[in-house]
Amino acid sequence: MAFPDLAERVADVRARIAAAVARGGHGQQVTIVAVTKTHGADAARAAYEAGLHDVGENKVQEALRKMAAVDVPVRWHLIGHLQRNKVKALEQFVLLHSLDSGRLADAVCAFGLERGRAVDALVELNLSGEDSKGGYTLSELLPEGERLASLAGIRVRGVMTMASFSATESQLHRVFAEAREAREELIAAGHPAEELSMGMSNDYEIAVEEGATLVRLGTILFGARDK
């Protein structure tokens, strides 16, 4: 059996999330997105059998291969960068976490209009200031949020961010709190922005304290990834 201790890991994570929700005081529901990148299709199947019905992939091609091999109805999330020439693949995903530029937004909108149903997406924010991370800065968010409200092919459901791996606990709280405040700006601009996708295996408890509704967990569930 693949990942024989997954059920115990999931139970431990759920308990930690519940405690973090209580500490944070936001009272939100939290969905675990099981990140299966570099693992096989058996990871997605094991996640589903352990009660995790939301699965995240970073790369479109890897995700499509797994979709073809997985026979349980998981909800697929695209959490990595999306190239504009691959927007049609969004038909296979329930949520795009990484709407990271105006050009991508225009391409996603065109696809949503073409298929007759808006694409659910999260605006990716770069709050750590790292060049290696994509996404909008806070100063770019307000004007872009207003522009996105005019794009009928996209439904902005919230924001996504990643903290620096070297961040201190206080820095993590600051980054995740800024993301929560940014979501409020999107709500004020008229978006149905209920979601906050933030927190990974190393920092998800702090993210939940600050209001995360989606946590993207891989290593803590499946162990270290293959290189």
N, C-alpha and C positions, 0 to 999 in steps of 0.2 A: 504493500500500500504506500502510495506517495505521500510524503509529509504526514507521518503517523501521529505527530504531536500537535497538529494544527488546531484541533478543537480546543485543546488546553491553552494554546497560545491566544486564540481568539477570546476565550473566556477571560483570560488575564487582561488583555487589552480592553475589553468591554468594561471590566471593573475599574480599570484605571481611567477610562474616559468618563465613566459615571462620577467618579470622585473629582475629576477635573472640572466637570460641569458644575458640580456642587460648589467647588472652590471659587469658580469664576462668577457664578451668579447670573449668567445670561439665560439659563433655562432652555437652551437649544437642544434639538434632536441632532445627533451626530451619526453620519453614515461613514462606514469604513469602506474605502476604495482599495481593494487588494491589488497591489502593483506586481504584475507577473513578468515584467520585462527580463529577458535573458533566461527565464525558466520556460519549460515546455507547456503545452496545452494542459498537461495534467495538473499544473498549478491552478489554472482557472477552474477546472473541474473540482479540485479539492476545496478551493475557496467556496464554491457554491454549496458543496456538501457540508461544509462547516458553518453555513448560514450567511456567508458573505456573497451577496448576489450582484455586487458592483465590482467590476474589474477594470483596472487602469493599465493602459499601454502607452509607451512613449513614441513608438514608431508605427506608422500606418501599415507598412508591409508586414512587420512582425505580427501585428494585431490581426491582419486579414488571414494570415496563415493559421493562427490559433482559432479564429472564428470558424474556419472550415473544419477544424478537428474537434471542436467542443460541442457536445450534444446536449448541453443543459442551457436553459435560457438566462444566462448572465446578462447584465446590463453593461455594455462596454463604454468606457470613458477614454477619450484621447487626452492625455495629460502632457505630452511633449509637443515640441514645435511642429506646426503644420505648414508644409510648403503650399504655396498658392495653387500649384498645378495638381494638387491632390485633394482639393476641397470636395470633390464628388464622393470621396470615401466617407465623408461625414454622414452619409446615409446609414452607415453601419453603427454609429455611435449615438448614445443618448445625450452626451454632453461633451463639448469642447472646453477644456480648462485653460487653453493657452492662446486666446485672442490677443496677440501681442503687437499689432501694428495697424495703422489705418489702411494700408494696402491689403493686408490679409482680411480685414473687416469688409472691405469692398468686395473681395472675391467670395467670401462666405455669404455675404448678403445676396450676391448675384445667384449663387447656388440655391439659397433658400427661396428666392423668388421663382427660380426656374422649376423647382420641384413643387411649389405651391404650399410650402410649410416652412415657417421660420426655423432657423437653426438655434438651438439653445447653446449659449456660450458664456464663459466667464472671461472677464477682462483680466489679463495678466499684468501684474504690477511689479516693477523692479524697485523695491524699497531698500535693498541692501547696497545699492550703488555699484554692484559688481559688473564689470564689463562682460563677463562670461554669461550673465543672465539676460534674457530678453524681457520685453514688457515695457509698459508705460511708466513714466515717472509720475509722481503726484501732481506736478505742475502741468503735465500733459493731460491728466485724467479729466478735469472738469470740461475743457472745450471738446475733448473727444467724446465724453459722455453725452454731451448735448448733441453732437453730430450723430452718434450711434442711435439716438432716440428717433432719428429721421430715417433710419435704414430698416425698412419693413421686413427684410429677409433675415434679420438677426433678432433674437430675444435675449437680452443681456440678463442673465440670472444671478450675477454676483461678480465676485473677484477671486483671483487666485494669486498667491505669492509664495515665494521660497525665501527662507532666511539663509544667511551665511552659515556654513558648517562650523565656522570658528566663532560664531556669535556667543556672547555671554548670556546668562539668563536674563539680565535686565535688557540687553539689546533685543533678545527674542520677544520679550513682552512689548517693547516699543514697536518693533516691526509689525507684529501681529495686531496690535492695537491700531496702528496706522491703517492697516488693511481694513479693519472693521469700520473705521471712520470714513475711509474711501467708499466703502459699500454704501454708507449712508448718503454720500454725495450722489451716487448713482440712483438711489431710491428717490432723492429729491429731484433728480432730473427726469423722473417718470419711468424708470426701469423697474421691472419686477425682480429686484436684486436681493433675493433671500439668502443666497448661498455664499459661504466663505470657505474656499478650498485652501487650506494651509495646515502645515504640520506633516512631518514625515516620521520615520521610525525613531529618530534621535531627538525630536522636539515636539511631538504631537500633543503631549499633555499640556505644555504651556500654550500651544495654539488653541486647544480646547478651552483652557481657562479664559482666553481672550475672545472666544466666541465662534471658533471654527465649527462649521456644519459638515464639512467633508474633510477627512484626513486620508492621506495617500500613504499606505503602509506596505512595504515590501519585505525588507530584511527581518524585521521583528516577527513577521509571520512565516516566511519561507526560508529564512537563513541567508547566509551570504550568497551573493549572485556569482555565477560563473563569469570569468573575465572574457 
